[in-house]
Amino acid sequence: MRRDVTGVEELLQEENTAVSAGTGTRANYWKALDNAVQLSHVDIVKLLLAHGVSANSSNRDEGSRTPLHVAAY
């Protein structure tokens, strides 16, 4: 993952428009948050959290580990 805060912000703005229109979801951003936490991209973590991505979300394929668990270690 590149450390491209502007690019992430643009994607989130597009998604906010889709969510507002009822055609999008933030559910897929848990992996972006997980990666940002693992790579210590604090600015991207803050941006994702500010846009409503949950630190407690997870993918069942990867067990019950969440981005919050990763940040705690």
N, C-alpha and C positions, 0 to 999 in steps of 0.2 A: 504494500500500500504506500503510495507516495504521500508525502506530507503536503497535500494541496488543499488548504483550508478553503480557498476561494472556489475550487471545483466542487468540494463537498457542499458548501453553502448554496451553490447554484442548483445542485441536484435536490437539495432539501427544499428549496423554493419551488422548484417544479413539482415535487411530490406534495407540498402543501397545497398547491393549486389543485392537484388531482384528488387529494383527500377532501378538500372543501367541495369539490364537484361530485364526490361520492364514487370516484373511479380509481382511487389509489389507496395504499395502505402503508403504514410505517413498520409493519411486521418484519419486513426483510432487512431492516437496518440493524438488527441485533448483531449480525456478523460484522458489519462495519465498526460498530462500537467495540465488539470483542477484539478485533484486530487493532484498533486504535489504542485500546488499553494495553494489549500485549506489547505493542511497539512504543509505548510511552508517548504517544502523540496527544499530549494533554489538551492542546488547543482544539483538536478535532473531537476529543471526548467531550469537552465542554460544549462545543457546538451541537453535537448530536443530542446530548442531554437537554440542552436548551430547546431543541425542536421536538421534545417529547419521546425520544427513544428510551426505552426502559432499561435500566441497569440490571434489572431482575429477569429479563427475558432470556430464553435459551432455546436451543434446537434439540429436540429429543434424540436426534441421531448422535449428538455429542454428549449425551448424558444430561445431568442436571446442572452442570457447571454454567454459571452466568458470568457476564463481564464484571459484575461486582465481586464474585469469587476471585477472579483473576487479579483484580486491583488490590484485593486484600493480601495477596501473597507477594 
